[in-house]
């Protein structure tokens, strides 16, 4: 059960876009921007408030990869594994991040909610391969060592 403050914030977001079906995606985007994920309870609430079925709201949320029902860390790291990045060895970068953070393909977010590591098909920066982003800031020509150094700096340690 979510705290009332979640619903109050959501009411403000809905008010901004209006109680209409066409508001669904922008409302979901703003909720996710606020909480770094889309709580299922809020999606049900939004559907009722704007007059769409719960099934419609969930089908939209699950169709777009950008929406997540799982809480994400403060720092969302996306490692590109598109063709250019893969050829330029993005997988060792990903593996180094997994090892440094104690994560895996199945466990994507650290217990302290500081980091989430995801792979993406393309970041649109093929000439800078291998590339990763952290909260949409581009980190070009990554190596496993550089990736670990960035994480340690964000964490504020020098292991």
C-alpha positions as CSV (number, residue, x, y, z in Angstrom):
1,X,0.0,0.0,0.0
2,X,1.4,3.3,-1.1
3,X,1.5,6.4,1.2
4,X,-1.1,9.1,0.5
5,X,1.6,11.4,-0.7
6,X,2.0,9.2,-3.9
7,X,-1.7,9.8,-4.7
8,X,-1.4,13.5,-4.0
9,X,1.5,13.9,-6.3
10,X,-0.3,11.8,-9.0
11,X,-3.4,14.0,-8.6
12,X,-1.2,17.0,-9.4
13,X,0.2,15.3,-12.4
14,X,-3.2,14.3,-13.7
15,X,-4.4,17.9,-13.1
16,X,-1.6,19.2,-15.3
17,X,-2.6,17.0,-18.3
18,X,-6.4,16.7,-17.7
19,X,-8.6,13.8,-17.0
20,X,-8.7,12.3,-20.5
21,X,-7.4,9.2,-22.2
22,X,-4.8,11.0,-24.2
23,X,-3.1,12.0,-20.9
24,X,-2.2,8.4,-20.1
25,X,1.4,8.4,-21.5
26,X,2.5,11.8,-20.2
27,X,1.0,11.1,-16.8
28,X,2.9,7.8,-16.7
29,X,6.1,9.5,-17.8
30,X,5.9,12.1,-15.1
31,X,5.1,9.5,-12.4
32,X,8.1,7.5,-13.5
33,X,10.3,10.6,-13.5
34,X,9.2,11.3,-9.9
35,X,9.7,7.9,-8.5
36,X,12.1,6.2,-11.0
37,X,9.5,3.5,-11.6
38,X,5.8,3.2,-12.2
39,X,4.0,1.7,-9.1
40,X,1.3,-0.7,-10.2
41,X,-1.2,0.8,-7.6
42,X,-0.7,4.2,-9.2
43,X,-1.3,2.9,-12.7
44,X,-4.6,1.4,-11.6
45,X,-5.5,4.7,-9.9
46,X,-4.5,6.8,-13.0
47,X,-6.6,4.5,-15.2
48,X,-9.7,5.1,-13.0
49,X,-9.0,8.9,-12.8
50,X,-8.6,9.5,-16.5
51,X,-11.3,7.0,-17.7
52,X,-9.4,4.2,-19.3
53,X,-9.5,0.6,-18.5
54,X,-6.9,-0.9,-16.2
55,X,-6.1,-3.4,-19.0
56,X,-5.5,-0.5,-21.5
57,X,-3.2,1.3,-19.0
58,X,-1.2,-1.9,-18.4
59,X,-1.0,-2.7,-22.1
60,X,0.5,0.7,-22.8
61,X,2.9,0.5,-19.8
62,X,4.2,-3.0,-20.8
63,X,4.4,-2.1,-24.5
64,X,7.0,0.6,-24.0
65,X,10.4,-0.5,-22.7
66,X,10.9,2.8,-21.0
67,X,8.3,2.1,-18.3
68,X,9.4,0.0,-15.4
69,X,7.3,-1.6,-12.6
70,X,10.5,-2.3,-10.7
71,X,12.1,0.5,-8.6
72,X,15.3,1.7,-10.1
73,X,18.4,3.1,-8.5
74,X,19.4,6.8,-8.2
75,X,21.9,6.2,-11.0
76,X,20.5,4.3,-14.1
77,X,23.4,2.9,-16.1
78,X,22.6,1.8,-19.6
79,X,25.3,-0.2,-21.4
80,X,24.8,-0.3,-25.2
81,X,25.1,-3.7,-26.8
82,X,24.2,-2.7,-30.3
83,X,26.4,-4.0,-33.2
84,X,29.0,-1.2,-33.0
85,X,29.3,-1.3,-29.2
86,X,29.3,-5.1,-29.1
87,X,32.1,-5.4,-31.6
88,X,34.1,-2.8,-29.6
89,X,33.7,-5.0,-26.5
90,X,30.7,-3.6,-24.5
91,X,30.1,-7.0,-22.8
92,X,33.3,-6.8,-20.7
93,X,32.2,-3.3,-19.6
94,X,28.8,-4.7,-18.6
95,X,30.5,-7.7,-16.8
96,X,32.8,-5.3,-14.9
97,X,29.8,-3.3,-13.7
98,X,28.0,-6.4,-12.6
99,X,31.0,-7.5,-10.6
100,X,31.7,-4.2,-9.0
101,X,28.0,-3.7,-8.0
102,X,27.1,-7.3,-7.2
103,X,24.5,-7.4,-10.0
104,X,23.6,-9.8,-12.8
105,X,21.1,-10.1,-15.7
106,X,18.5,-11.1,-13.1
107,X,19.4,-8.6,-10.4
108,X,19.6,-5.2,-12.0
109,X,19.4,-2.8,-9.0
110,X,21.7,-2.6,-5.9
111,X,20.2,-3.2,-2.5
112,X,20.9,0.4,-1.5
113,X,18.9,1.6,-4.5
114,X,21.9,3.6,-5.7
115,X,22.6,1.8,-9.1
116,X,20.5,0.1,-11.8
117,X,22.4,-1.5,-14.7
118,X,20.5,-2.2,-17.9
119,X,21.6,-3.2,-21.5
120,X,20.0,-1.4,-24.4
121,X,20.0,-2.2,-28.1
122,X,21.3,1.2,-29.2
123,X,22.2,4.6,-27.7
124,X,22.7,6.3,-31.0
125,X,26.4,7.0,-30.4
126,X,27.9,4.3,-32.6
127,X,31.0,6.4,-33.4
128,X,31.8,6.6,-29.6
129,X,31.5,2.8,-29.1
130,X,31.5,1.2,-26.6
131,X,29.1,3.6,-25.0
132,X,27.1,3.8,-21.8
133,X,24.9,6.4,-20.2
134,X,24.3,7.3,-16.6
135,X,21.1,9.2,-16.1
136,X,21.3,10.1,-19.8
137,X,24.8,11.5,-19.6
138,X,26.9,9.8,-22.3
139,X,30.2,8.1,-21.4
140,X,32.0,7.3,-24.7
141,X,34.7,4.8,-25.5
142,X,34.3,2.9,-22.3
143,X,36.6,0.2,-20.9
144,X,35.8,-2.0,-17.9
145,X,38.3,0.0,-15.9
146,X,36.8,3.4,-16.8
147,X,33.3,2.1,-16.0
148,X,34.3,0.9,-12.6
149,X,36.1,4.2,-11.9
150,X,33.0,6.2,-12.8
151,X,30.8,4.0,-10.5
152,X,33.3,4.4,-7.6
153,X,33.4,8.1,-8.1
154,X,29.6,8.3,-8.0
155,X,29.6,6.1,-4.9
156,X,32.2,8.4,-3.3
157,X,34.8,5.7,-2.6
158,X,38.1,4.7,-4.0
159,X,38.2,0.9,-3.6
